[in-house]
C-alpha cells in the first residue's frame, strides 16, 4: 500500500476489487487466433475511471501479482488519473480474463482462482486509511473471490463507517464465481446493509426471485438508498420512505453492453458528490452508461 495521501489530493471515493488483464483475439475465435489485444477488466476500476472522467478524485485498491500484467494494470489506471493503492504479491499472479468474440454466443473465460486479489483479507483497507474519504465502493464480485475477501468486505463496511464514509455496493452477481445459495444470502446481506446499493432488476430476479422493483425494495428494506436498474427501460431509486423516483433510460445504439452498469454507478456517485437531486443523479448515471454502451470498451476513452 502506498504511503498516506496528502489532504489536497485525497480521493473522494475509494473503489476496492479485482482488476484483471483482458486478452481479446482480433483475427479469429480464441481457439484459432494468432493475434490479440491486451487491456484490463474490473468492475471497481471501471467505476473509478468513470469518476475521474467526471472530474472527481478516485482511488482504486486491490492486490496485484508482482508480474508484468500487474505492472500494466497499475500503469494504465495511473495514466487515467486514478490513485492506485495496490499491494504487490510475489506468490500469487494477476488474474486474467479471455474474451472469445469469434465464438458462437461470444464467451468469456476467467483465470482468477488463487489470484493476488483473491488473497485480500480483513485489514486490507483499514479505517485510518479512509480518513476524509466520502464514499467507499465495492461490488458483489469481491466477496465471491474467496472466504478471506468476503470477510474483508464485511470489515470494510464497518471501517468505512468508522471513518465517516458512506458505503456504496453494486450487487453485480457473477454466476461463475459461486453457488446461487451463497450468492443469494451474501449479496442480500451486503446490499441491505449498504448506504447506497445498485442492482439490476434481472439479476435480482435471477438471484432472489424478486420480479419487480417494488419487490426488490421490500426484500431490501434497510438499504438507505436503493437503485434498481432495468436495462433500456430506466432506473428507479428508493430513498428511505420517500416516494420512489424513476428516470427513463435514453435510447442509444448499443455497441457492447459490458461496463455500462459500472459507468451508471460512476455517473450516479459523481452526481451524489455534487449534491445533485435524486432525479439528476439517475440521469447522470444513464448518460454515463450511454457513453460506454456506444463504444467497444469497458471504460470511457481518454481524451
N, C-alpha and C positions, 0 to 999 in steps of 0.2 A: 504494500500500500504506500502511496506517496505521502510525503510529509504534509503538515497542516496547510490548508489553503488560505492565503491572505483574505481578509474580510472583503476587500474591494472586488475580488473575483470569486467569492463564494458562490457555489451553484445554488440556484433557487429550487431545483429539482434534482434528486439523485435517482437513477434508474438502475436496478440490480437484476442480473440474469445472464444466461449464457449467450455468447455470440460465437458462431461457428464460421469456418471457412466454407464458402459455397462454390462448388465446381459445376459448370453448366456446359455440356458439349455443344459445339457450334456447327458441326458438319454432318451429324447423324445421330441416331439413337445411341444411348450410352454404351451399349454392347459393341457397337461398331465404330464409335467415334475415334478420330485421330487428333482432334483439336478441341480445346475447351477454354472458357474464361474462368478466372478466379475472382470472386468477390466475397462478400460476407453476408451472413443472415443471423438475425437475432431480434426478437420482438422488442426487448427493452432498449437495445441500442437504436432500433428504428425510432422509438419514441423520443429518445434523446436527440437524435438527428433532426426530427421534426420540430422539437422545441427550439433548438439552436437556429433552425431555418426561420422560425417565427420570432427570432430576436431575444429569446430567453437564455439564461445561463443554465446549462445542464451538465451533470456528470454521469458517467456510466461506470459501474463497478462489477467485478466478477473475478474469476481466475482464468488464466490462460496458460497453455503449455509453454515451456521455455524452448520454443521451436520457431521456425520461420513463419508458420501460419499465425502464430500468436503475435509475432512482430508485425506482420502485415495487418492484422485486425487493429492492433493498437495504433499503428501509424495512420490507417485510414480514418479511424474515429477522431484522432487528434487533428488530422487535416481538416475535418469538418467543424472544428471548434468545440468539440466535446471534451470535457475534462475526463481523463482516463485514470480511474483509481483501480488498477488491476494488479493482482498478485500473480507472480510467475511460479509455476510448479515444474520442477525439474523431473518429477517422477510420473507425471500424467500428461497426455497430449491435449492439444487444442482439438475440439470437436470438429467434425467435417460433415457436410451435407452435399449430396449429389442430386441435381435435377436431371430428369430424363425426358425432356420435352419432345423428343422424336418418337417416343414410345406411344402406343395406343393408350389413351387415357391420361398421358403425362404424369409420371410418377416421381416421387422424391424418396431418397434413401438417406437415413441418418446413421452416422457412426459417431455416437456421443457417449455410449456406455463407458464408464470409467474415465471420462474426460476430466480435465483440470477443473472445469466449472462444477462438475458433479460432486467435487470434494469440498465445496463451500460448506461451512458449518457455523453454528451459533458463535457470535462474536466477530464474524467477518466484517461487519459494519457496525461498530459499537456506537452507543448513544452520543459519546463525546465527539465523534467524527461528524455527527449530524447537527451540531450546534449551528443555528442560524439557517438551516435548510427549511424550506417551507413545505415541500411535498416529497415523499418517498414513494416511488412507483415500482411495482413488480407485477408479474403475471402468474397464472396458474401453471405455466411451463416450469418455473423454477422449483416449486415443491415436488414436481413429478420426477425430477432428475435423480433423486436419491433420498434416503431417510435423513441424512445429515442436512441436505438442502431444505427438506420440509421443516426440520427443527430450526434451521436458520431463519426461515421466513416467519415462523411463529415468534421467534425472539425479535426479529426486525420490526414487527408490528408494535411490540412493547417499547423497543428502544426508540423508534420514530416518535412515538407519543411522548416518551420521557424527554425527548429533545424539543418538543413543541411543534413537530411536523405532522401534517396530515398524511394518512396512508391511502394511496391510490392502488387499486387492484383490478387488473383485467383478467377475466376468467380464462380466456384463451386456451380451451381444452385441446390437448394433443392426444388423440386416441392411442397412438402407437407407444406412448410412454408409460402407461399404467392401466390397471384394470378399471372398468366402469364403476365398480364399487368403491375403490379407493378415490377415484376422481370425484365421484358424486359427493362423498362425505367431506373430503378436504376442501374442494372448491366452494361448497356451500358454506362451510365454517369460515373460510377466509373472506369470501365476498360479503357475508353478513356482518363481519367484524370491521370491514373497511369504512373509511370516511367517504371515499368515492369508489364506486365499483362500476366496471363496464362489462356487459355480457351481450352476446348475440342471441336473438330470440331463438334461432335454430339450434345453436349449441346448448342452450338451456333446455330445450325440449329433448334433445338427444341425451343429455346427461341426467336431467332431473324430471323429465316428463311434464314440464310446465309449458303449455302451448301458447299462452298469450302473455303480453307484458304485465297485465294485472295479476296473472297467476304467479309470475316471477316475483313481483313485488310482495305478494302475500307469502311466498316461500322465503324471501329475504327481508323480513320486516325491520331488522335492526340496522341495516346499512343506511348511513345518514343520507347519502346521495347516490341513487342507483340509476344508471343509464342503460337502457335496453335498446340495442341497435337491431333494426330489421331490414338489412340489406338495402335494396333500392327503394324501399317504402319510406324509411325515415328513422328517426330516433326519438325516444321519449324518456324524459328524466323525472324521477320521483324524488323530491327534496323534502324529507321529513313527512309531515302531514299535509303539506301544501298541495294544491291542485297540480296534477302532472302537466308537464309542458312537452308538447310534441312539435318537432320541426321536420318537414318532409325532406327527403334526400334530393339533391339536384339530379337532373338527367345528364349522364355522361356516357361517352363511348368507351367501354372498358377494354383496355389492352391486356391487363393482368390484375387479378384481384388481390394477390399476395401483398401484404403490408398495408392494406387500406385500413384495417382495424387499428393498427398501431398509429397510423397517421391521424385517424379520427381522435384517438386518445391524446396525441400530442397537441392537436388543434384545440381540443376542449380544455386541456390543462393549461395551455398558454393563455387562453382567454380567462380561465379561472384566476391565474396570477394577476391579470389586469383588472380583476374585479368586475368583469362583464356580467350582465344579467344572464339568467339561465338559457333563455332562447338564443342569445348571441353566442353563448358557449357551444350550444348544439350546432348552430350554423357554422361556427369556426371549425368544429370537428368535421362536418360534411365537406367544407371547402378544402380542408387539408387532405381528407381522404380522396376527394376528386382528383387532386393533383397527382396522387400516386396511382390511382386507377387508370390514368391515361398514359402511363409510361410502363416499360417492361423492367421495373426495378422496385425494390422494397423501400428505398429512401428517396427523398426529394433530391433532384440533381443539384450539384454545386454550381454556383454562378460562374 
